[in-house]
Amino acid sequence: MNGTNDPVQLYEDHAYIRRSKSELTGTRGRDCALKSLKLEGDAIKIAHLKGERVEEQEPEELTFNL
């Protein structure tokens, strides 16, 4: 938020992690957890796991300029 302006949404993701593998897809879903939140100057940096399958997700850093 800046001053009295309305808040602006920077990012949105929806996912879930299954405890067991799906018989249909053979996966455990996705993890949309955001980690390592950092403020650097006029930017927000976060790490999240990218990929459709929990078993194959790799960390990726996202940067949002303010």
N, C-alpha and C positions, 0 to 999 in steps of 0.2 A: 504494500500500500504506500502511496505517496501523498502526504498531506491529507486532504479530505476526500480524495478520489476513491472510487470503489476498488476493492482488491482485484488483482489480475491472476488468473490461474496459469501457472507455468507448465505443469506436467500432470498427467493422470494415467494410471495403469491399473488394471484389474486382473487378478489372478488368484490361484489357490494352489496349495500343495496337498496332494493326496498322500496318505500314509502307505497305501498299497498301489501297485501299478494297475492301470486300466487294462482290462482284457481286450478292449477294442483298439486302443492306440499304443499300448505297451509303455506308457509314460506315467509320470506322477504330476502332470500339470506344469504350472509356471510359478515362479517366486517373484513378486513385484516389490520386494523389500528394498528400500533406499538406505544406503549406508554411507558413512564418511562424509557427512554434510560439512562443507567448508565455505566460509565467506572470504573471498579474495578480491579486495578492492570493490568494484562495481559488478561483481559476478558471484553467483552461487554455483558451487561444484558439488556433485553427488556421484556416488558409485551405485550401480545397480547391475543385476545379472540379466544379460541379454540372451534371448533364445526361447523357443516354444517349449522345450523339454527341460525339466529340472536337471536331468542327467547330462545335458549337453550345454548348459548355460556357461557363458564366459563373462567376466566382469567388464563393464564399460563405464567410462566417466562421462557424465552429461554436464554441460555448462550453460547456465542461463544468465544473460546480461540483465542488469537491473536498469 
